Amino acid sequence: ISYCNYAFFDVDTTQYFGVYVKGDGRLTFTTSSLNVSRRALSTTLKVNDGNWHWLEVSFDAATLKKHTFIDGFTRAEQSGVYSMGIGTGFPSDGYVGGGSM
């Protein structure tokens, strides 16, 4: 992937969340909520190595933890960031393959 911050899925990262690969090749999962604005979780492992990869992200509403996965393995996690779920409650459009962030 040679794009700079190419979004795979984006629901206005200032209000909800986005999943993208940063220009340096790291998978990033950005989220926002009513009490925390735009918090990014990035992997240290890069995916711009010319190989196919399985990329996943998750947010567990019960534990308030975020995870990123590459090829089935947890590569980054974040907890204690939110006291409520993600999203501000304001209407927003979502995009698949949204391009540059």
NURO-900210 format. One record per residue (C-alpha): residue number from 1; z, x, y. Coordinates in nm, 3 decimals. Layout:
N
(rec NUM, (Z, X, Y))
...
//
This chain:
101
(rec 1, (0.000, 0.000, 0.000))
(rec 2, (-0.106, 0.157, 0.324))
(rec 3, (0.000, -0.124, 0.557))
(rec 4, (0.277, -0.083, 0.811))
(rec 5, (0.544, -0.343, 0.740))
(rec 6, (0.319, -0.570, 0.533))
(rec 7, (0.491, -0.906, 0.473))
(rec 8, (0.459, -1.068, 0.131))
(rec 9, (0.660, -1.372, 0.232))
(rec 10, (0.798, -1.457, 0.573))
(rec 11, (0.993, -1.753, 0.708))
(rec 12, (1.054, -1.621, 1.061))
(rec 13, (1.289, -1.327, 0.998))
(rec 14, (1.477, -1.400, 1.321))
(rec 15, (1.576, -1.740, 1.179))
(rec 16, (1.558, -1.717, 0.799))
(rec 17, (1.413, -1.433, 0.588))
(rec 18, (1.121, -1.204, 0.513))
(rec 19, (1.015, -0.975, 0.228))
(rec 20, (0.794, -0.680, 0.309))
(rec 21, (0.713, -0.316, 0.240))
(rec 22, (0.792, -0.091, 0.537))
(rec 23, (0.540, 0.164, 0.657))
(rec 24, (0.733, 0.434, 0.467))
(rec 25, (0.691, 0.244, 0.137))
(rec 26, (1.041, 0.092, 0.100))
(rec 27, (1.085, -0.271, -0.013))
(rec 28, (1.280, -0.458, 0.256))
(rec 29, (1.451, -0.798, 0.249))
(rec 30, (1.543, -0.919, 0.599))
(rec 31, (1.766, -1.221, 0.655))
(rec 32, (1.931, -1.405, 0.943))
(rec 33, (2.198, -1.672, 0.968))
(rec 34, (2.388, -1.860, 1.236))
(rec 35, (2.653, -1.586, 1.257))
(rec 36, (2.444, -1.270, 1.189))
(rec 37, (2.103, -1.199, 1.334))
(rec 38, (1.832, -1.014, 1.138))
(rec 39, (2.002, -0.793, 0.880))
(rec 40, (1.767, -0.573, 0.674))
(rec 41, (1.826, -0.443, 0.321))
(rec 42, (1.585, -0.165, 0.220))
(rec 43, (1.545, 0.028, -0.102))
(rec 44, (1.545, 0.407, -0.111))
(rec 45, (1.281, 0.402, -0.384))
(rec 46, (0.928, 0.377, -0.244))
(rec 47, (0.656, 0.159, -0.393))
(rec 48, (0.353, 0.310, -0.220))
(rec 49, (0.290, 0.556, -0.503))
(rec 50, (-0.043, 0.413, -0.626))
(rec 51, (0.119, 0.228, -0.920))
(rec 52, (0.170, -0.146, -0.972))
(rec 53, (0.532, -0.262, -0.930))
(rec 54, (0.723, -0.584, -0.993))
(rec 55, (0.914, -0.663, -0.671))
(rec 56, (1.195, -0.917, -0.645))
(rec 57, (1.465, -1.015, -0.399))
(rec 58, (1.757, -1.254, -0.433))
(rec 59, (2.032, -1.410, -0.226))
(rec 60, (2.328, -1.555, -0.413))
(rec 61, (2.475, -1.838, -0.205))
(rec 62, (2.796, -1.840, -0.413))
(rec 63, (2.878, -1.471, -0.362))
(rec 64, (2.679, -1.421, -0.037))
(rec 65, (2.514, -1.110, -0.184))
(rec 66, (2.157, -0.988, -0.132))
(rec 67, (1.968, -0.779, -0.388))
(rec 68, (1.631, -0.607, -0.410))
(rec 69, (1.474, -0.522, -0.746))
(rec 70, (1.186, -0.293, -0.835))
(rec 71, (1.042, -0.311, -1.187))
(rec 72, (1.342, -0.514, -1.307))
(rec 73, (1.614, -0.279, -1.178))
(rec 74, (1.851, -0.338, -0.885))
(rec 75, (1.754, -0.089, -0.615))
(rec 76, (1.969, -0.209, -0.324))
(rec 77, (2.241, -0.463, -0.263))
(rec 78, (2.437, -0.590, 0.032))
(rec 79, (2.749, -0.805, 0.049))
(rec 80, (3.001, -0.922, 0.303))
(rec 81, (2.737, -0.970, 0.571))
(rec 82, (2.741, -1.347, 0.595))
(rec 83, (3.021, -1.599, 0.603))
(rec 84, (2.765, -1.872, 0.534))
(rec 85, (2.421, -1.895, 0.378))
(rec 86, (2.105, -1.756, 0.530))
(rec 87, (1.908, -1.949, 0.789))
(rec 88, (1.983, -2.079, 1.136))
(rec 89, (1.896, -2.442, 1.066))
(rec 90, (1.608, -2.442, 1.314))
(rec 91, (1.266, -2.551, 1.181))
(rec 92, (1.033, -2.264, 1.102))
(rec 93, (0.700, -2.205, 0.929))
(rec 94, (0.674, -1.995, 0.616))
(rec 95, (0.387, -1.765, 0.531))
(rec 96, (0.275, -1.602, 0.206))
(rec 97, (0.089, -1.277, 0.265))
(rec 98, (0.177, -1.291, 0.632))
(rec 99, (0.042, -0.945, 0.709))
(rec 100, (0.205, -0.716, 0.962))
(rec 101, (0.562, -0.796, 1.065))
//
